[in-house]
Amino acid sequence: MGIEIVTGLMGSAVWKYWYSFPQTTDEMINEAFDEIYELWSPIFDVYDKCGVKFAFEVHPSEIAFDYHTCKRLFERFDNRPTLCLNFDPSHLYWQGVNPALFLRDFADKVIHTHIKDVAVRYDGKSGILGSLLTFGDTDRAWNFRSPGYGDVKFNDIIWELNKVGYTGPLSVEWEDSGMERVHGATDAYNFVKKLDFSPSSIAFDESIKSK
């Protein structure tokens, strides 16, 4: 089929214990990462034969959902080149992780990027867990937004991607419950076209020095 990249999720046997009460033991965590390794290694063997890379998304409910769990997953697979990243800043941001700082350490693993925004509005009543409220409810502490209408600093993300020579897609994942979708799709397209700037090939004052 000519496919070179597959994006997706990997699952987790331990996500239901994320709160760690009763305390999640080291053995439980180790077993969960070992299970992912055992399940996915044969798949990656086939991917290697077919010249395919897998871009997993760091996402709540998955074995890797933030900076440290992502680092641990790569270490468990001995930084296997087959295992790469589908970078989505929105899920990092509402957890309190800085997406640009995350990229600074993992950008060389990114082969696919989601342009997805989120607005975080802690009002003293709503918390990070969502309060069992439907997405789009304005009483929630955070909601996904059309790109440019939330809090993600996409310029910082593009700078980090440009620094490592990223040339992959900027794919809009649009989940804004408060915006009409045709308007949102059109607006998101224009946002990404403006956002996608190329890196400079010269230093800021290089032309001045050459005169």
C-alpha positions as CSV (number, residue, x, y, z in Angstrom):
1,M,0.0,0.0,0.0
2,G,3.0,2.3,0.1
3,I,2.5,3.2,3.8
4,E,5.6,4.2,5.7
5,I,4.1,5.6,8.9
6,V,1.3,4.2,11.1
7,T,0.0,6.5,13.8
8,G,-1.9,5.2,16.8
9,L,-2.2,4.2,20.5
10,M,-0.6,1.4,22.4
11,G,-2.9,0.7,25.3
12,S,-2.1,0.3,29.0
13,A,-2.7,-2.3,31.6
14,V,-1.9,0.1,34.4
15,W,-3.8,3.3,33.5
16,K,-6.6,2.4,35.8
17,Y,-4.1,2.7,38.7
18,W,-2.8,6.1,37.7
19,Y,-4.0,7.7,41.0
20,S,-1.8,5.3,43.0
21,F,-4.3,4.6,45.8
22,P,-3.9,2.1,47.1
23,Q,-0.2,2.6,46.2
24,T,0.7,1.2,42.8
25,T,3.7,-1.0,43.3
26,D,6.9,-0.9,41.2
27,E,6.2,-4.5,40.2
28,M,2.8,-3.5,38.7
29,I,4.3,-0.6,36.7
30,N,7.2,-2.8,35.5
31,E,4.8,-5.6,34.4
32,A,2.7,-3.1,32.5
33,F,5.7,-1.8,30.5
34,D,6.9,-5.3,30.0
35,E,3.5,-6.3,28.6
36,I,3.5,-3.5,26.1
37,Y,7.1,-4.5,25.1
38,E,6.0,-8.2,24.6
39,L,2.8,-7.3,22.7
40,W,4.4,-4.7,20.3
41,S,7.8,-6.1,19.6
42,P,6.5,-8.8,17.1
43,I,4.5,-6.1,15.4
44,F,7.6,-3.9,15.1
45,D,9.6,-6.8,13.7
46,V,7.1,-6.9,10.8
47,Y,7.2,-3.1,10.5
48,D,11.0,-3.3,10.2
49,K,10.7,-5.8,7.3
50,C,8.2,-3.6,5.6
51,G,10.0,-0.3,6.2
52,V,7.3,1.1,8.4
53,K,7.6,3.3,11.5
54,F,5.0,3.5,14.3
55,A,4.1,7.0,15.6
56,F,2.4,6.6,19.0
57,E,0.5,9.4,20.6
58,V,1.4,10.4,24.2
59,H,-2.2,10.4,25.6
60,P,-4.0,9.9,28.9
61,S,-5.3,6.4,29.2
62,E,-2.1,5.1,27.5
63,I,1.1,3.6,28.9
64,A,2.9,6.8,27.9
65,F,0.8,9.9,28.8
66,D,3.4,12.5,29.9
67,Y,7.1,13.3,29.8
68,H,8.4,10.7,32.2
69,T,6.2,7.8,31.0
70,C,7.2,8.6,27.4
71,K,10.9,8.6,28.4
72,R,10.4,5.3,30.2
73,L,8.7,3.7,27.2
74,F,11.5,4.6,24.8
75,E,14.0,3.2,27.3
76,R,12.0,-0.1,27.6
77,F,12.3,-0.5,23.8
78,D,16.0,0.5,23.9
79,N,15.2,3.5,21.7
80,R,14.2,1.2,18.9
81,P,14.1,3.4,15.7
82,T,10.7,1.8,14.7
83,L,9.0,3.5,17.7
84,C,8.4,7.2,17.1
85,L,6.0,9.9,18.1
86,N,2.8,11.4,16.9
87,F,3.1,14.7,18.8
88,D,-0.1,16.2,20.2
89,P,0.4,19.2,22.4
90,S,-3.2,19.5,23.7
91,H,-3.0,16.4,25.9
92,L,0.2,17.5,27.4
93,Y,-0.9,21.1,28.1
94,W,-4.0,20.3,30.1
95,Q,-2.0,18.0,32.3
96,G,0.4,20.8,33.1
97,V,3.3,19.7,30.8
98,N,4.9,22.3,28.6
99,P,4.7,21.0,25.0
100,A,7.7,23.0,23.8
101,L,9.9,21.6,26.6
102,F,8.7,18.1,25.9
103,L,9.7,18.6,22.2
104,R,13.1,19.8,23.2
105,D,14.0,16.3,24.3
106,F,11.9,14.2,22.0
107,A,11.7,16.2,18.7
108,D,14.0,13.9,16.9
109,K,11.4,11.1,17.5
110,V,8.5,13.1,16.0
111,I,7.4,12.0,12.6
112,H,3.8,13.2,12.7
113,T,2.3,16.3,14.4
114,H,-1.2,17.2,15.5
115,I,-2.2,20.8,15.5
116,K,-4.8,20.6,18.4
117,D,-5.5,23.3,20.9
118,V,-6.9,23.3,24.4
119,A,-8.2,26.1,26.7
120,V,-7.5,25.6,30.5
121,R,-9.8,27.6,32.8
122,Y,-9.4,26.7,36.4
123,D,-12.1,28.7,38.3
124,G,-11.7,27.3,41.8
125,K,-14.6,24.9,41.3
126,S,-13.6,22.7,38.4
127,G,-10.5,20.5,38.4
128,I,-8.1,18.8,36.0
129,L,-10.1,15.5,35.9
130,G,-13.1,17.1,34.1
131,S,-15.7,16.6,36.7
132,L,-17.5,14.0,34.6
133,L,-18.9,16.9,32.5
134,T,-19.4,16.5,28.7
135,F,-16.7,18.0,26.5
136,G,-17.8,21.5,25.5
137,D,-19.5,22.2,28.9
138,T,-18.2,25.6,30.0
139,D,-18.2,24.4,33.6
140,R,-15.3,22.1,32.7
141,A,-11.8,23.2,33.7
142,W,-10.5,22.5,30.2
143,N,-11.9,22.0,26.7
144,F,-10.4,21.4,23.3
145,R,-10.5,24.4,21.0
146,S,-10.0,25.1,17.3
147,P,-6.3,25.9,16.7
148,G,-5.5,29.4,17.8
149,Y,-8.4,29.7,20.3
150,G,-6.8,27.9,23.2
151,D,-3.6,28.3,25.2
152,V,-1.1,26.2,23.3
153,K,1.8,28.3,22.0
154,F,2.2,26.8,18.6
155,N,4.9,29.2,17.5
156,D,7.2,27.7,20.2
157,I,6.4,24.2,18.8
158,I,7.2,25.1,15.2
159,W,10.5,26.6,16.3
160,E,11.4,23.4,18.2
161,L,10.4,21.2,15.2
162,N,12.3,23.4,12.8
163,K,15.4,23.1,14.9
164,V,15.6,19.4,14.3
165,G,14.6,19.7,10.6
166,Y,11.1,18.3,10.9
167,T,9.4,18.1,7.5
168,G,6.4,15.9,8.4
169,P,2.7,16.8,8.3
170,L,1.0,19.4,10.5
171,S,-2.4,17.6,10.8
172,V,-5.3,19.4,12.3
173,E,-7.2,17.3,14.9
174,W,-10.3,19.4,15.3
175,E,-12.4,18.8,18.4
176,D,-14.1,22.1,19.3
177,S,-17.6,21.5,20.6
178,G,-18.4,25.2,20.7
179,M,-17.7,26.1,17.0
180,E,-19.5,25.2,13.8
181,R,-17.3,22.7,12.1
182,V,-17.2,24.0,8.5
183,H,-16.2,27.4,9.8
184,G,-13.7,25.7,12.2
185,A,-12.1,23.6,9.4
186,T,-11.7,26.7,7.2
187,D,-10.3,28.8,10.0
188,A,-8.0,26.0,11.1
189,Y,-6.6,25.6,7.6
190,N,-5.8,29.2,7.4
191,F,-4.2,29.2,10.8
192,V,-1.9,26.3,10.0
193,K,-0.9,27.8,6.6
194,K,0.2,31.0,8.4
195,L,1.8,29.0,11.3
196,D,4.0,26.8,9.1
197,F,7.0,29.0,8.7
198,S,10.4,27.8,7.5
199,P,13.6,28.2,9.6
200,S,16.1,30.9,8.7
201,S,19.2,29.9,6.8
202,I,21.3,32.8,8.2
203,A,21.9,34.3,11.5
204,F,20.0,37.5,12.4
205,D,22.9,39.9,11.9
206,E,24.8,37.9,9.3
207,S,23.8,40.2,6.4
208,I,24.8,43.3,8.4
209,K,28.2,41.9,9.1
210,S,28.8,41.1,5.4
211,K,28.3,44.7,4.3
